[in-house]
C-alpha cells in the first residue's frame, strides 16, 4: 500500500486548520487537526477500513508475507476491526479467490466489535484464566498467525506506558507459544524504550527469524514499532522431545 507524498517536500499542500472551540482542550484540537490532515486517515475512509491502523498491517504483510491464503489468524485486541478486514481479504476467508485455500480469522477484544463478514469476533480478555483454551476451541485447533496491536491505556508517564505495553506484548507472546502451529508467525506492537531486550531474547528462542520494523503508516512522532517473529519452532513443552 502506497500513500501519495504528503510530506510537503517538493510540493505545496493545503492543510486543514482547526479553530479552538469553546470547551475543547487544546490537545483535542491538535488531535482533530492531525486526523483531518493524516493521509492514512483519509485513505482509510476512501478504502472502507475501520481505522488507519489497517495500513500498518498491510505494509508489514507486504514485506514479510505471513497472511497467506488458507492461514488461520488470531487477532488480539482486534477492535475496531481494521486488522480483521485486512486479514479476511489476504487469507481468503470468504473464499473469493478461486483456486486458493480458504483461511479463517478470529478476533478477541475487551470490547464488542461490529460484525465483519469472514471474521469471528468475541469479547474476551485473553489474560483471563482459561482464555487460551477458549480461543483454541473457537479455532478448532492451532493458529498460523497471532497478531497483537494492543496498547495499554495511557498514564501520561512515558516509562510507565512503555512497561505496560511490554507486559502486554510478553503476555501475547506466551499466548502465541501456546496456540501457534509450527512455522507460525507472531506480530505485535511494542514501544521503544529500553525494556524490550527480554522480549527479543524470548522470541529468538522460539522463532527462526525476528525482525523489528516501523511501518510507514506508524506516525513519525510515535515510539511504536512492530516485532515480526517468523518460523515458530514449536510448543515449548515439546522442545525437549
Secondary structure, DSSP 8 states (H G I E B T S, - for coil): ------SSTTS----------TT--HHHHHHHHHHHH-HHHHHHHHHT-SSTTHHHHHHHHHHH----TT-EEEEET-TT-HHHHHHHHHTTTT--STTS---EEEEEESS-----TTEEEEE--TTSTTHHHHHHHHHTS-EEEEEE-------S-HHHHHHHHHHHHHHHHHHHHHHEEEEEEEEEEEE-SS--HHHHHHHHHHEEEEEEE--TTS-TT--EEEEEEEEE---GGGTT-
